[in-house]
Structure formats: C-alpha cells, structure tokens
Amino acid sequence: MTLQTILLRVLFYLTLLVITILAFLPDYDALPPIVSFSDILNHTLAFTLLFVLFRAAHRHLAIKYIFTFLVTYALFIEAVQYFLPTRFASFSDILADTAGLLIGYLFSRLFLRIPYAKNLFN
C-alpha cells in the first residue's frame, strides 16, 4: 500500500467520523452558520466528498459497493436521528445524500480526465 493510499484512507475515515459526529449533535442549529446554513446542501456536499474520498482511498472496490456502503450509512444516520429527541429523520436528507453520491460519481469520472487526478482513481 502506498503512502498516498494510506493518507487518502485516513482522510476518508476522518471525514466519515466528523460527519457522523455532526449528524448526531443534539443542537445542530447552535453550530456556526458556515456549518449549519443549509441542511440539504450540507447533506449533498458531505456525500459528494465521501464518495470522492472513498473512491480514491479504495480504488479496488467496485462503484456498486461504494454506493451500497454510503447509502446504508445515510439510512443509518436517519434511523439513529429518528430516535434522538432533538433530531428527526427526513426522507429529503436521504435524497440529498443520494444526489451527493451521484455528483461524487460524476466528479470522479471527470477527474479521470485530469492527468494527476487520474492516478487517484485508477
């Protein structure tokens, strides 16, 4: 395993951890506006980033496995939020997460056309 792969995996798992913490915070609206400005946009951006990092960190995995893992993660977040008294589950969040995955997929396909970035996804 190369140093680049190790760093990408660390970055992916740290990002996953931070997003998980943010998803379960009891008072999300108390966060600075840079973090809590738009729930739908936050979901879309978070899952776009997760897809790109996951794809770069685990190049050997088929796209369908990355989608399956991240959709399951999105469902997990919403299921936990359903039981949290200060949070609520939302179908629109799952749709935004899925849109983020599709955008992440398109970005990763676009990156394949850029010489340096191509090495991240092949």
Buried (B, 14 or more C-beta within 10 A) or exposed (E): EEEEBEEBBEBBEEBBEEBEEBBBBEEBEEEEEEEBEEBBEBBBBBBBBBBBBBBBBBEEEEEEEBBEBBBEBBEEBBEBBEEEEEBEBBEEBBBBBBBBBBBBBEBBEEBBEEEEBEBBBE
